[in-house]
Amino acid sequence: MLVFCVGMYRACSTWQYGVAGRILDRHRDGRRLGFIDGGPFGSRMEPGLDPSAWYVLKAHDAHERYADLLDEGRALAISSHRDLRDVAFSWMHKTGATFEEIVDRGFFDACLRNDRFWRSQPRMLLQSYEALIADPARGIAEIADHLGVALEAGEADSIASALSFEANRKRTVELADRLVARGIPLSSQDQDSFDPASLLHWNHLRDGRAGGWRDLATPDQLAALDRLCGDWLIDRGYEADHAWAHAGGDRAPETAGPAPRVSYGRDAEDILVDRLFRGRKGTFVDIGAGHPTRDNNTYYFYLRGWRGVNVEPLASARDLFESRRRGDYNLALAVSDRKGELPFYEVEGAEGLSTTSSEVAAGLRAEGHRVVEQLVPTRTVAGLVEQYRLEAPDLCSIDVGGDEARVLRGIPLATWRPRVFVVDDRPAEGRQGHESWEPILLDHGYLFAASDGVNRFYLRDDLADRLPLFASPVNSLDAFERIEAVEHRDRADAIQRLRDQEGARAEEARAALDRELAGACEAADRLAASSARDRAELVAGFGLDRDAWQRERDSWQRERDAWQRERDAWQRERDSQQRQEDAWQRDRDGWQLERDAVHVERQAWAIRSAEVEARALDAEAEQDRLLAALAAEEDSSVRARVAYQAERERSEREQADWESVRLDLEARLAEARAPQEPGPPTGRARSLRDRLPAAWSASRGR
């Protein structure tokens, strides 16, 4: 049985791993596998595990292999969540990243996506960080009960003491001392130096308290946190409303306001659908999503806090969605009416035309498009609903280049009923029209709402009173802008800003020149007046003490020399500092190269270990084969020796028989040669005559 400790980042999942490990060590003879993601686990580690043994591992990120094992009843899971505001500042402490960096890297989207994934899994124990630090013994008892283990009296308190904050703090200090003793520099960016038994890093713990974000977050960060996870905080009971984000001021920053109404759909499909949902959040499933933002029916809603599932057959498209739509769940597969594989026809340079329909692909080739065929995995919507426990979304968009009928046949419309369907119906060579698939929706109680010539819109029958919202096409009364117009205006505004900045700089330069010219004129006038006075004074005071003037000039010269020496000393000091900084940089680069070399060596060692293990298994199999062959050969040799011994004994008996016959013959021959009286043969001669044919016959028979 596998046990997954899969809590949120910085939310006690390492502690849960330690608790589960101690319980399984004592009661189930369990083993700890450490931290491992789903991909490496499924490809490298899982095949070598004993199905009858207990194992515990730690992970954070969602993975389909872990979900499959939970569905199959071969695993249990333990998860924890924590106030995401505390999670953010704890992660910044551990990694050394800034708030802006973790936002740009999609940290919050990853946390929310993982939280949704793990909460939807079966055989899952959900715990909160705040409850665990308030009463760790109770949390340990819950874990033991989830694992089916009856703890002994006082065992939960004993584990809580062994894994207390103070005990783990001591472990991190000891780990830091060991790293320093080995010459490893302590760096918050180094996430590879950890204790393999406890999985603690040297800087794993900060202060452990809940609510520390209140002492650290700036007003701008509060506004960003509210935008990124405010609804989640309310859903999980951390806040009752959004007032916490504005406690430091009377109004929230503009960045916390709603996004402008900008259409990202090819034909403003998103604006038409938003007539039904305006101002409310929801969910979507986008089958054949195409591009994360361009000509996309769901990006408008994504910017307004909606989240959902995007499906595209190619892994490259899935990776693009992962980088731009981190809050969604993105799948690389095709949707059809059966599970298996289908040819996918990618149209180079026109991603919106790619299809799984061979007829449409043939038409595109005839039009001169370059079409590349490749096999892609297929699933039905029913299979995805079962695997990922997808609830019926508010919006389902389907654009699969002509195979809409097969997609709709794979949807369990009797139980999984989105509120709105938007189905692509653009005309194309070899493509079937809506007549081939529309009856599927109509037969399941959906009502035709509108067509814009490219898409057809359908509402669930309980929304019949909303059909008038779709009666007119998108128009100026919808108060929206196309993204192309916004981008064009932004480019024009940027150009105008550059022009204004250049004009302002030119005006400032002209004003500065005017000021300099006026100053030069004034200086010239003052100089002329001063020269006249100086000439008069020189003529009047020609007899003044010239030596005094010379002494003053020498004093100036000495001051200038002293200043020159001071400047040279400062220059030398600056050069020395620069050399020291260069030396530090070289040392830092050397440490980085050393760490990279150690990392590469560790990876090479792991590869070599796997190769040695594989060769050892092959050698063991070859040894078993040779031992079996040797046993067979020995058995054959024993049988041959037995046969040989029997043959030898038979030969010896025959030889004894022949020897007896020979002696008998010689005796009878001697007797026959002796002179005898004529008469009938004696009995002995008759016996010899009778025996010779028998011995000869027996010999010939053998």
C-alpha positions as CSV (number, residue, x, y, z in Angstrom):
1,M,0.0,0.0,0.0
2,L,1.3,3.4,-0.9
3,V,0.7,6.5,1.3
4,F,1.0,9.9,-0.4
5,C,1.8,13.0,1.8
6,V,0.7,15.7,-0.7
7,G,0.0,18.8,1.2
8,M,0.3,22.4,0.0
9,Y,3.7,24.0,-0.1
10,R,4.9,25.1,3.3
11,A,1.8,23.6,5.0
12,C,3.1,20.8,7.2
13,S,3.4,18.1,4.5
14,T,7.0,17.3,5.7
15,W,5.6,16.9,9.2
16,Q,2.8,14.6,7.9
17,Y,5.5,12.6,6.0
18,G,7.4,12.2,9.3
19,V,4.4,11.1,11.2
20,A,3.2,8.6,8.6
21,G,6.7,7.2,8.3
22,R,7.0,6.7,12.1
23,I,3.6,5.0,12.3
24,L,4.3,2.7,9.4
25,D,7.9,1.9,10.6
26,R,6.5,0.6,13.9
27,H,3.2,-1.0,12.9
28,R,3.6,-2.0,9.2
29,D,7.3,-2.5,8.7
30,G,7.0,0.4,6.1
31,R,9.6,2.1,4.0
32,R,10.1,5.8,3.3
33,L,10.7,6.8,-0.4
34,G,11.4,10.5,0.2
35,F,10.2,13.3,-2.1
36,I,9.3,12.2,-5.6
37,D,7.1,13.7,-8.4
38,G,4.5,11.5,-10.2
39,G,6.5,11.2,-13.4
40,P,9.7,9.8,-12.0
41,F,7.7,7.7,-9.6
42,G,5.6,6.0,-12.3
43,S,8.5,5.4,-14.7
44,R,11.4,4.5,-12.4
45,M,10.4,3.7,-8.9
46,E,7.0,2.1,-9.0
47,P,8.0,-1.0,-11.1
48,G,10.4,-2.1,-8.4
49,L,8.0,-1.8,-5.4
50,D,6.6,-4.9,-3.6
51,P,2.8,-4.7,-3.9
52,S,2.3,-6.3,-0.5
53,A,4.6,-3.8,1.4
54,W,3.8,-0.3,2.8
55,Y,5.5,2.8,1.5
56,V,5.2,6.5,2.2
57,L,6.3,9.3,0.0
58,K,6.0,13.1,-0.2
59,A,4.9,15.2,-3.2
60,H,3.2,18.5,-3.9
61,D,2.2,18.7,-7.6
62,A,-0.8,17.0,-9.1
63,H,-0.1,14.0,-11.3
64,E,-2.4,11.5,-13.1
65,R,-0.4,8.5,-12.0
66,Y,-1.1,9.3,-8.3
67,A,-4.8,9.8,-9.1
68,D,-4.9,6.4,-10.9
69,L,-3.4,4.6,-7.9
70,L,-5.9,6.2,-5.5
71,D,-8.8,5.3,-7.9
72,E,-7.6,1.7,-8.0
73,G,-7.5,1.4,-4.2
74,R,-3.7,0.9,-4.1
75,A,-2.9,4.1,-2.3
76,L,-4.0,6.4,0.5
77,A,-3.4,10.2,0.6
78,I,-2.9,12.8,3.3
79,S,-3.1,16.5,2.4
80,S,-2.9,19.8,4.3
81,H,-3.7,23.3,3.4
82,R,-2.6,26.6,5.0
83,D,-3.5,30.3,4.8
84,L,-2.1,31.1,1.3
85,R,-0.8,34.5,2.6
86,D,1.4,32.7,5.2
87,V,2.4,30.2,2.5
88,A,3.6,33.0,0.2
89,F,5.8,34.7,2.9
90,S,7.1,31.3,4.1
91,W,8.1,30.3,0.6
92,M,9.8,33.7,0.1
93,H,11.8,33.1,3.3
94,K,12.8,29.6,2.2
95,T,13.8,30.3,-1.4
96,G,15.0,33.9,-1.2
97,A,12.5,35.0,-3.9
98,T,10.7,38.3,-3.9
99,F,6.9,38.6,-3.8
100,E,6.9,39.8,-7.4
101,E,9.0,36.9,-8.5
102,I,6.7,34.2,-7.0
103,V,3.7,35.9,-8.6
104,D,5.4,36.0,-12.0
105,R,6.4,32.3,-11.7
106,G,2.7,31.3,-11.2
107,F,3.2,30.2,-7.5
108,F,-0.4,31.0,-6.5
109,D,-1.9,29.4,-9.5
110,A,0.1,26.2,-8.8
111,C,-1.0,26.2,-5.2
112,L,-4.7,26.6,-6.1
113,R,-4.5,24.0,-9.0
114,N,-2.9,21.4,-6.7
115,D,-5.4,22.2,-3.9
116,R,-8.3,21.6,-6.3
117,F,-6.8,18.4,-7.7
118,W,-6.0,16.7,-4.3
119,R,-9.3,17.7,-2.8
120,S,-11.1,15.9,-5.6
121,Q,-9.3,12.6,-5.0
122,P,-10.8,9.6,-3.1
123,R,-9.2,7.9,0.0
124,M,-7.9,11.4,1.1
125,L,-7.4,12.8,4.6
126,L,-7.6,16.6,4.6
127,Q,-6.0,18.5,7.5
128,S,-5.2,22.2,8.1
129,Y,-1.9,23.6,9.1
130,E,-3.4,25.8,11.7
131,A,-5.2,22.8,13.4
132,L,-2.0,20.7,13.3
133,I,0.1,23.3,15.1
134,A,-2.7,23.9,17.6
135,D,-3.2,20.2,18.5
136,P,-0.5,18.0,16.9
137,A,-1.4,14.8,18.9
138,R,-5.0,15.0,17.5
139,G,-3.6,15.3,14.0
140,I,-1.4,12.3,14.5
141,A,-4.4,10.3,15.8
142,E,-6.3,11.2,12.6
143,I,-3.4,10.1,10.4
144,A,-3.2,6.8,12.3
145,D,-6.9,6.2,11.9
146,H,-6.7,7.0,8.2
147,L,-3.9,4.4,7.9
148,G,-5.9,1.8,9.8
149,V,-3.4,1.7,12.7
150,A,-4.4,1.5,16.3
151,L,-1.9,3.6,18.3
152,E,-0.8,2.5,21.8
153,A,-1.5,4.7,24.8
154,G,0.7,7.8,24.7
155,E,2.1,7.0,21.3
156,A,0.6,10.1,19.6
157,D,2.1,12.4,22.3
158,S,5.5,10.6,21.9
159,I,5.5,11.2,18.1
160,A,4.3,14.8,18.6
161,S,7.2,15.4,21.0
162,A,9.7,13.8,18.6
163,L,8.5,15.9,15.7
164,S,7.8,19.2,17.6
165,F,8.8,22.6,16.2
166,E,11.7,22.7,18.7
167,A,13.0,19.2,17.8
168,N,12.8,19.9,14.1
169,R,14.5,23.3,14.6
170,K,17.4,21.5,16.3
171,R,17.6,19.1,13.3
172,T,17.9,22.0,10.9
173,V,20.6,23.7,13.0
174,E,22.6,20.4,13.1
175,L,22.1,20.0,9.3
176,A,23.4,23.5,8.7
177,D,26.5,22.8,10.9
178,R,27.2,19.6,8.9
179,L,26.9,21.4,5.6
180,V,29.3,24.2,6.8
181,A,31.7,21.5,8.1
182,R,31.7,19.9,4.6
183,G,32.5,23.2,3.0
184,I,29.0,23.6,1.4
185,P,27.9,27.3,1.5
186,L,24.4,27.9,2.9
187,S,22.2,29.4,0.3
188,S,18.4,29.9,0.1
189,Q,18.6,29.0,-3.6
190,D,20.2,25.6,-2.8
191,Q,17.2,23.2,-2.5
192,D,19.3,20.0,-2.9
193,S,20.9,20.1,0.6
194,F,18.5,18.4,2.9
195,D,18.3,15.6,5.5
196,P,17.2,12.5,3.6
197,A,15.5,11.0,6.6
198,S,13.3,13.9,7.7
199,L,13.4,15.8,4.3
200,L,14.1,19.0,6.3
201,H,16.3,21.7,4.6
202,W,18.7,23.8,6.7
203,N,16.3,26.8,6.4
204,H,13.1,24.8,6.5
205,L,11.6,26.5,9.5
206,R,11.0,30.2,10.2
207,D,8.7,30.8,13.2
208,G,5.9,28.4,12.5
209,R,3.1,30.7,13.7
210,A,-0.1,31.4,11.9
211,G,-1.0,34.9,10.7
212,G,2.6,36.2,10.3
213,W,1.7,37.7,6.9
214,R,0.1,40.6,8.8
215,D,3.5,41.9,9.9
216,L,5.1,41.5,6.5
217,A,2.6,42.4,3.7
218,T,2.6,45.9,2.2
219,P,-0.6,47.5,0.9
220,D,0.2,46.6,-2.7
221,Q,0.9,43.0,-1.7
222,L,-2.4,42.8,0.2
223,A,-4.2,44.0,-2.9
224,A,-2.4,41.4,-5.1
225,L,-3.1,38.6,-2.5
226,D,-6.8,39.5,-2.6
227,R,-6.8,39.3,-6.4
228,L,-4.9,36.1,-6.5
229,C,-6.5,34.1,-3.6
230,G,-9.2,36.2,-1.9
231,D,-12.0,33.9,-3.0
232,W,-10.1,30.8,-1.9
233,L,-9.5,32.4,1.6
234,I,-13.3,32.9,1.9
235,D,-14.1,29.4,0.7
236,R,-11.7,27.8,3.2
237,G,-13.0,29.9,6.1
238,Y,-9.9,32.1,6.6
239,E,-11.8,35.3,5.9
240,A,-15.5,36.3,5.8
241,D,-15.1,38.9,3.1
242,H,-12.5,40.9,1.3
243,A,-12.2,43.7,3.8
244,W,-8.8,42.5,5.1
245,A,-7.1,43.5,1.9
246,H,-8.1,47.2,2.4
247,A,-7.6,47.6,6.1
248,G,-4.6,49.9,5.5
249,G,-6.4,52.5,3.3
250,D,-9.8,53.8,2.2
251,R,-9.7,52.4,-1.3
252,A,-8.0,49.4,-3.0
253,P,-5.4,49.9,-5.7
254,E,-6.7,50.0,-9.2
255,T,-5.0,46.6,-9.9
256,A,-7.5,44.9,-7.6
257,G,-10.5,46.1,-9.8
258,P,-12.3,44.0,-12.5
259,A,-10.6,43.5,-15.8
260,P,-12.0,45.7,-18.7
261,R,-14.5,44.2,-21.1
262,V,-12.2,43.1,-23.9
263,S,-13.2,40.3,-26.2
264,Y,-10.6,37.6,-27.0
265,G,-12.9,35.4,-29.1
266,R,-12.6,35.2,-32.9
267,D,-16.1,36.6,-33.3
268,A,-16.8,38.0,-29.9
269,E,-18.4,34.7,-28.7
270,D,-17.3,35.5,-25.2
271,I,-19.2,38.8,-25.1
272,L,-22.4,37.1,-26.3
273,V,-22.1,34.4,-23.6
274,D,-21.3,37.0,-20.9
275,R,-24.8,38.4,-21.4
276,L,-25.8,35.4,-19.3
277,F,-23.0,35.4,-16.7
278,R,-22.0,39.1,-16.4
279,G,-20.5,39.7,-13.0
280,R,-20.6,36.1,-11.8
281,K,-17.8,33.6,-11.6
282,G,-18.0,30.1,-13.1
283,T,-16.2,27.2,-14.7
284,F,-15.6,26.1,-18.2
285,V,-14.4,23.2,-20.3
286,D,-12.7,24.2,-23.6
287,I,-12.3,21.3,-26.0
288,G,-10.0,22.3,-28.9
289,A,-8.9,25.4,-27.1
290,G,-6.3,26.3,-29.7
291,H,-4.2,29.2,-28.2
292,P,-4.3,30.4,-24.6
293,T,-5.3,33.9,-25.5
294,R,-5.7,34.4,-29.2
295,D,-9.1,33.6,-30.8
296,N,-10.0,31.9,-27.5
297,N,-13.6,31.6,-26.2
298,T,-12.6,31.3,-22.5
299,Y,-9.7,33.6,-21.8
300,Y,-12.1,36.5,-21.2
301,F,-13.7,34.5,-18.4
302,Y,-10.3,33.3,-17.1
303,L,-9.3,37.0,-16.5
304,R,-12.4,37.4,-14.4
305,G,-11.6,34.6,-12.1
306,W,-13.2,31.6,-13.9
307,R,-11.2,28.4,-14.0
308,G,-11.5,25.3,-16.0
309,V,-10.1,22.6,-18.3
310,N,-8.4,23.3,-21.6
311,V,-7.9,20.3,-24.0
312,E,-5.5,20.4,-27.0
313,P,-4.0,17.3,-28.7
314,L,-0.4,18.5,-28.9
315,A,2.0,18.6,-26.0
316,S,3.5,21.9,-27.3
317,A,0.1,23.5,-27.1
318,R,-0.4,22.1,-23.5
319,D,3.0,23.6,-22.5
320,L,1.9,27.0,-23.9
321,F,-1.3,26.9,-21.8
322,E,0.7,25.9,-18.8
323,S,2.8,29.1,-19.2
324,R,-0.1,31.4,-19.8
325,R,-3.1,29.8,-18.1
326,R,-1.5,28.3,-14.9
327,G,-4.7,28.5,-13.0
328,D,-6.4,26.0,-15.4
329,Y,-6.0,22.3,-15.8
330,N,-4.5,21.7,-19.2
331,L,-4.6,18.3,-21.0
332,A,-2.7,17.1,-24.1
333,L,-5.1,14.7,-25.9
334,A,-7.9,14.7,-28.3
335,V,-11.6,14.2,-27.4
336,S,-13.7,11.8,-29.3
337,D,-16.4,9.1,-28.8
338,R,-13.9,6.4,-27.8
339,K,-10.7,5.9,-25.9
340,G,-7.6,5.0,-27.9
341,E,-5.7,6.8,-30.6
342,L,-6.6,8.9,-33.6
343,P,-4.7,10.6,-36.4
344,F,-4.4,14.3,-35.8
345,Y,-3.9,16.6,-38.7
346,E,-1.9,19.7,-37.8
347,V,-2.1,22.6,-40.2
348,E,1.2,24.5,-40.1
349,G,0.8,28.2,-39.8
350,A,-2.9,28.0,-39.1
351,E,-3.4,26.3,-35.7
352,G,-7.2,27.1,-35.7
353,L,-7.7,24.8,-38.7
354,S,-6.1,21.6,-37.2
355,T,-8.5,18.7,-37.0
356,T,-8.9,15.0,-36.4
357,S,-11.2,14.6,-39.5
358,S,-9.5,13.1,-42.5
359,E,-12.1,14.6,-44.8
360,V,-11.5,18.1,-43.5
361,A,-7.7,17.5,-43.7
362,A,-8.1,16.4,-47.4
363,G,-9.9,19.6,-48.1
364,L,-7.3,21.7,-46.5
365,R,-4.5,20.0,-48.5
366,A,-6.5,20.7,-51.6
367,E,-6.5,24.4,-50.6
368,G,-2.7,24.4,-50.5
369,H,-2.2,24.1,-46.7
370,R,0.7,22.0,-45.4
371,V,-0.9,19.3,-43.2
372,V,1.2,17.1,-40.9
373,E,-0.4,13.8,-39.6
374,Q,0.5,12.2,-36.2
375,L,-1.2,9.9,-33.8
376,V,-2.5,11.4,-30.5
377,P,-4.3,9.8,-27.5
378,T,-8.1,10.2,-27.4
379,R,-10.5,10.2,-24.4
380,T,-14.2,10.7,-24.1
381,V,-15.6,13.5,-22.0
382,A,-17.3,10.8,-20.0
383,G,-13.9,9.3,-19.3
384,L,-12.5,12.7,-18.3
385,V,-15.4,13.4,-16.0
386,E,-14.9,10.0,-14.3
387,Q,-11.1,10.4,-14.0
388,Y,-10.9,14.0,-12.9
389,R,-14.3,14.2,-11.2
390,L,-15.3,17.1,-13.3
391,E,-18.6,18.7,-12.3
392,A,-20.7,20.1,-15.1
393,P,-19.3,23.5,-16.0
394,D,-21.2,26.7,-16.8
395,L,-19.7,26.9,-20.3
396,C,-18.5,24.1,-22.6
397,S,-16.8,25.3,-25.9
398,I,-16.1,22.8,-28.7
399,D,-14.0,23.5,-31.7
400,V,-12.4,20.4,-33.1
401,G,-12.3,21.1,-36.8
402,G,-15.2,19.0,-38.0
403,D,-15.4,16.2,-35.5
404,E,-17.9,17.9,-33.2
405,A,-20.3,14.9,-33.6
406,R,-17.9,12.4,-32.2
407,V,-17.1,14.7,-29.2
408,L,-20.8,15.2,-28.4
409,R,-21.5,11.5,-28.6
410,G,-18.9,10.9,-25.9
411,I,-20.5,13.4,-23.4
412,P,-22.9,11.9,-20.8
413,L,-25.5,14.6,-21.4
414,A,-28.0,12.8,-19.2
415,T,-25.9,13.5,-16.0
416,W,-23.3,16.1,-17.1
417,R,-25.1,19.1,-18.3
418,P,-23.2,22.4,-18.8
419,R,-25.4,25.5,-18.8
420,V,-24.2,26.7,-22.2
421,F,-22.6,25.0,-25.3
422,V,-20.7,27.0,-27.9
423,V,-20.0,24.6,-30.9
424,D,-18.0,25.6,-33.9
425,D,-19.9,25.3,-37.2
426,R,-17.8,27.2,-39.7
427,P,-18.2,25.9,-43.3
428,A,-15.2,24.0,-44.8
429,E,-14.4,21.5,-47.5
430,G,-15.2,18.0,-46.4
431,R,-16.8,19.2,-43.1
432,Q,-20.2,18.1,-41.9
433,G,-22.6,20.8,-40.8
434,H,-24.5,21.1,-37.6
435,E,-27.2,18.8,-39.0
436,S,-24.9,15.9,-38.1
437,W,-24.6,16.7,-34.4
438,E,-27.3,19.2,-33.4
439,P,-29.9,16.5,-32.8
440,I,-27.7,15.1,-30.0
441,L,-28.1,18.3,-28.0
442,L,-31.7,18.8,-28.9
443,D,-32.6,15.3,-27.9
444,H,-31.1,15.9,-24.5
445,G,-33.1,19.0,-23.7
446,Y,-30.8,21.8,-25.0
447,L,-32.4,24.7,-26.8
448,F,-30.9,26.5,-29.8
449,A,-30.1,30.0,-28.8
450,A,-28.2,31.7,-31.6
451,S,-25.8,31.4,-34.5
452,D,-23.2,33.9,-35.6
453,G,-22.4,32.1,-38.8
454,V,-19.3,30.5,-37.3
455,N,-20.6,29.1,-33.9
456,R,-23.9,27.9,-32.7
457,F,-25.1,28.5,-29.1
458,Y,-27.3,26.2,-27.0
459,L,-28.8,26.7,-23.6
460,R,-29.9,24.1,-21.1
461,D,-33.7,23.7,-21.1
462,D,-34.1,25.2,-17.5
463,L,-32.7,28.5,-18.9
464,A,-35.4,28.9,-21.6
465,D,-36.3,32.3,-20.1
466,R,-32.7,33.6,-21.0
467,L,-33.1,32.9,-24.7
468,P,-33.9,36.6,-25.5
469,L,-30.4,37.5,-24.3
470,F,-29.1,35.8,-27.5
471,A,-31.7,37.2,-29.8
472,S,-29.5,40.0,-31.2
473,P,-25.9,39.7,-32.3
474,V,-23.1,41.3,-30.4
475,N,-23.2,45.1,-30.9
476,S,-22.1,48.4,-29.5
477,L,-24.7,48.2,-26.6
478,D,-22.6,45.4,-25.2
479,A,-19.9,48.0,-24.4
480,F,-16.8,46.0,-25.2
481,E,-13.7,46.3,-27.3
482,R,-11.9,43.7,-29.5
483,I,-8.4,42.8,-28.3
484,E,-7.1,43.8,-31.7
485,A,-8.4,47.3,-31.2
486,V,-7.1,47.5,-27.7
487,E,-3.6,46.3,-28.9
488,H,-3.7,48.8,-31.8
489,R,-4.7,51.6,-29.4
490,D,-2.0,50.6,-26.9
491,R,0.6,50.7,-29.7
492,A,-0.7,54.1,-30.8
493,D,-0.7,55.3,-27.2
494,A,2.8,54.0,-26.7
495,I,4.0,55.8,-29.9
496,Q,2.2,59.0,-28.8
497,R,3.8,58.7,-25.3
498,L,7.2,58.4,-27.0
499,R,6.5,61.4,-29.1
500,D,5.3,63.4,-26.1
501,Q,8.4,62.3,-24.2
502,E,10.7,63.3,-27.0
503,G,8.9,66.7,-27.4
504,A,9.1,67.3,-23.6
505,R,12.8,66.4,-23.7
506,A,13.4,68.8,-26.7
507,E,11.5,71.6,-24.9
508,E,13.5,71.0,-21.8
509,A,16.7,71.1,-23.8
510,R,15.6,74.3,-25.6
511,A,14.8,75.9,-22.2
512,A,18.1,74.8,-20.8
513,L,19.9,76.3,-23.8
514,D,18.0,79.6,-23.3
515,R,18.9,79.6,-19.6
516,E,22.6,78.9,-20.4
517,L,22.6,81.6,-23.1
518,A,21.1,84.1,-20.7
519,G,23.6,83.1,-18.0
520,A,26.5,83.4,-20.5
521,C,25.4,86.9,-21.4
522,E,25.1,87.9,-17.8
523,A,28.5,86.4,-17.1
524,A,30.0,88.2,-20.0
525,D,28.6,91.5,-18.7
526,R,29.9,90.8,-15.2
527,L,33.3,89.9,-16.6
528,A,33.5,93.0,-18.7
529,A,32.7,95.1,-15.6
530,S,35.1,93.1,-13.5
531,S,37.9,93.5,-16.0
532,A,37.5,97.2,-16.1
533,R,37.7,97.4,-12.3
534,D,40.6,94.9,-12.1
535,R,42.5,97.0,-14.8
536,A,42.0,100.1,-12.8
537,E,43.0,98.5,-9.5
538,L,46.1,96.9,-11.2
539,V,47.2,100.2,-12.5
540,A,46.6,101.8,-9.1
541,G,48.2,99.0,-7.1
542,F,51.1,98.0,-9.3
543,G,53.4,98.5,-6.5
544,L,51.7,96.1,-4.1
545,D,53.7,93.3,-2.6
546,R,54.3,90.8,-5.5
547,D,55.8,88.3,-3.0
548,A,52.4,88.0,-1.2
549,W,50.7,87.1,-4.4
550,Q,53.4,84.5,-5.1
551,R,53.0,83.0,-1.6
552,E,49.2,82.7,-2.1
553,R,49.8,81.0,-5.5
554,D,52.3,78.5,-3.8
555,S,49.7,77.8,-1.1
556,W,47.1,77.0,-3.8
557,Q,49.6,74.8,-5.5
558,R,50.3,72.8,-2.3
559,E,46.5,72.4,-1.7
560,R,46.1,71.1,-5.2
561,D,49.0,68.6,-4.7
562,A,47.5,67.4,-1.5
563,W,44.1,67.0,-3.2
564,Q,45.8,65.1,-6.0
565,R,47.4,62.7,-3.5
566,E,44.1,62.2,-1.8
567,R,42.4,61.5,-5.1
568,D,45.2,59.0,-6.0
569,A,44.8,57.2,-2.7
570,W,41.0,57.0,-3.2
571,Q,41.6,55.6,-6.7
572,R,43.9,53.0,-5.3
573,E,41.4,52.0,-2.6
574,R,38.6,51.8,-5.3
575,D,40.8,49.6,-7.5
576,S,41.5,47.4,-4.4
577,Q,37.8,47.1,-3.7
578,Q,37.2,46.2,-7.3
579,R,39.8,43.5,-7.3
580,Q,38.3,42.1,-4.1
581,E,34.8,42.1,-5.7
582,D,36.3,40.4,-8.8
583,A,37.9,37.8,-6.5
584,W,34.5,37.3,-4.7
585,Q,32.8,36.9,-8.0
586,R,35.4,34.3,-9.2
587,D,34.9,32.4,-5.9
588,R,31.1,32.6,-6.3
589,D,31.4,31.3,-9.9
590,G,33.7,28.6,-8.7
591,W,31.2,27.5,-6.0
592,Q,28.4,27.5,-8.6
593,L,30.5,25.4,-11.0
594,E,31.3,23.1,-8.1
595,R,27.7,22.7,-7.2
596,D,26.7,22.2,-10.8
597,A,29.4,19.5,-11.1
598,V,28.2,17.8,-7.9
599,H,24.7,17.9,-9.3
600,V,25.7,16.4,-12.6
601,E,27.8,13.8,-10.8
602,R,24.9,13.0,-8.6
603,Q,22.7,12.5,-11.7
604,A,25.4,10.5,-13.4
605,W,25.7,8.4,-10.2
606,A,22.0,7.8,-10.2
607,I,22.1,6.7,-13.8
608,R,25.1,4.5,-13.2
609,S,23.3,3.0,-10.2
610,A,20.3,2.2,-12.3
611,E,22.5,0.7,-15.0
612,V,24.4,-1.4,-12.4
613,E,21.2,-2.6,-10.9
614,A,19.8,-3.5,-14.3
615,R,23.0,-5.4,-15.1
616,A,22.9,-7.2,-11.7
617,L,19.3,-8.3,-12.5
618,D,20.4,-9.5,-15.9
619,A,23.4,-11.3,-14.4
620,E,21.2,-12.9,-11.8
621,A,18.8,-14.1,-14.5
622,E,21.7,-15.5,-16.6
623,Q,23.1,-17.2,-13.4
624,D,19.6,-18.8,-12.8
625,R,19.6,-20.0,-16.5
626,L,23.1,-21.5,-16.3
627,L,22.3,-23.2,-13.0
628,A,19.2,-24.8,-14.5
629,A,21.3,-25.9,-17.6
630,L,24.0,-27.3,-15.3
631,A,21.4,-29.2,-13.3
632,A,19.9,-30.6,-16.5
633,E,23.4,-31.5,-17.7
634,E,24.2,-33.2,-14.4
635,D,21.0,-35.2,-14.6
636,S,21.7,-36.3,-18.1
637,S,25.3,-37.3,-17.1
638,V,23.9,-39.4,-14.2
639,R,21.6,-41.2,-16.5
640,A,24.4,-41.8,-19.0
641,R,26.6,-43.2,-16.3
642,V,23.9,-45.6,-15.1
643,A,23.3,-46.7,-18.7
644,Y,27.0,-47.2,-19.3
645,Q,27.4,-49.2,-16.0
646,A,24.5,-51.5,-17.1
647,E,26.0,-52.0,-20.5
648,R,29.4,-52.7,-19.0
649,E,28.0,-55.3,-16.6
650,R,26.1,-56.9,-19.5
651,S,29.3,-57.0,-21.6
652,E,31.2,-58.5,-18.7
653,R,28.5,-61.2,-18.4
654,E,28.7,-61.9,-22.1
655,Q,32.5,-62.1,-21.9
656,A,32.3,-64.6,-19.0
657,D,29.8,-66.6,-21.0
658,W,32.1,-66.7,-24.1
659,E,35.1,-67.5,-21.9
660,S,33.2,-70.5,-20.5
661,V,32.3,-71.6,-24.0
662,R,35.9,-71.2,-25.2
663,L,37.2,-73.3,-22.3
664,D,34.6,-75.9,-22.9
665,L,35.4,-75.9,-26.6
666,E,39.1,-76.3,-26.0
667,A,38.4,-79.1,-23.5
668,R,36.2,-80.9,-26.0
669,L,38.6,-80.3,-28.9
670,A,41.4,-81.9,-26.9
671,E,39.1,-84.7,-26.1
672,A,38.1,-85.1,-29.7
673,R,41.7,-85.2,-30.8
674,A,42.6,-88.0,-28.4
675,P,42.4,-91.5,-30.0
676,Q,39.1,-93.1,-29.3
677,E,37.4,-96.3,-30.1
678,P,34.9,-96.0,-32.9
679,G,31.4,-95.7,-31.6
680,P,28.7,-93.2,-30.9
681,P,29.6,-89.8,-29.5
682,T,29.9,-89.5,-25.8
683,G,27.5,-87.4,-23.8
684,R,30.0,-84.6,-23.5
685,A,30.5,-84.3,-27.2
686,R,26.8,-84.2,-27.7
687,S,26.5,-81.5,-25.1
688,L,29.1,-79.4,-26.9
689,R,27.4,-79.8,-30.2
690,D,24.2,-78.8,-28.6
691,R,25.6,-75.7,-26.9
692,L,27.6,-74.3,-29.8
693,P,24.6,-73.2,-31.8
694,A,22.9,-71.7,-28.8
695,A,25.9,-69.6,-27.8
696,W,26.4,-68.6,-31.4
697,S,22.8,-67.7,-31.8
698,A,22.8,-65.6,-28.7
699,S,25.9,-63.8,-29.8
700,R,24.4,-63.1,-33.2
701,G,21.2,-61.9,-31.7
702,R,23.1,-59.4,-29.5
